[in-house]
Amino acid sequence: MMKARTAKIKRHTLETRISLRLNLDGKGKSKIRTGIPFFDHMLTLFAKHATVDLELRCDGDLAVDAHHTVEDCGIALGQAVAAALGDKRGIRRYGWFAPRPPGKKKVAAPPGAEAYVPMDECLARCVVDFSGRPFLVWRGLNNFSQKKISDAEKNQDASSAFRFGLAREFFQGFANEARCNLHLELLYGDEPHHIVEALFKAFARAVDAARRHDPRIAGQLPSTKGKL
Ligand SMILES: [Mn+2]
């Protein structure tokens, strides 16, 4: 039985105070309290769909706005994942989707590698590589940024601003600190809550696939470079 990969992060700044516990080999349990109910919902479903245990408490400067809280939680989660992955020996490293080549009926996809996630009318894709190099690709969402939402829509759904603008800040913070390539794309979709939820679920599934051990390479680094 392999030792569970865990991390404990305390990160205090003048803007946020975060304490976080992560078990990368958990069961999807979580206790999240950021002071932003929608964000709690996203982090709860991240833990569930990545099947990690996550406790996160953030006391942030919400009187300013949600920005520092969301960004710093992304930073802390990225630090925790990097610490819990350790030297990355034996992990799959990539979380992705294996498309079926045209004409071939049956191709076995790697277990757990499905990172396309539907959410009603939306389809989101996430691909992650715990490569040691931070990079965020964010596609298909620019038309949904806050400035392009009409006043009528803003009044109807005030948290749209959070959902699009701040979701990106979260993923950028995560990619920087987990030192991973993180490619997120919305293929299509419309409803703001659905879109961000699809992104977080696809992210969770990709992380789940990438952090798993591959028994064929037990103890080895999944890199020809000798370092990840
Ligand atoms: Mn929801």
Residues whose N, C-alpha, C, O or C-beta is under 5 A from the ligand:
A	BS01	MN	E197
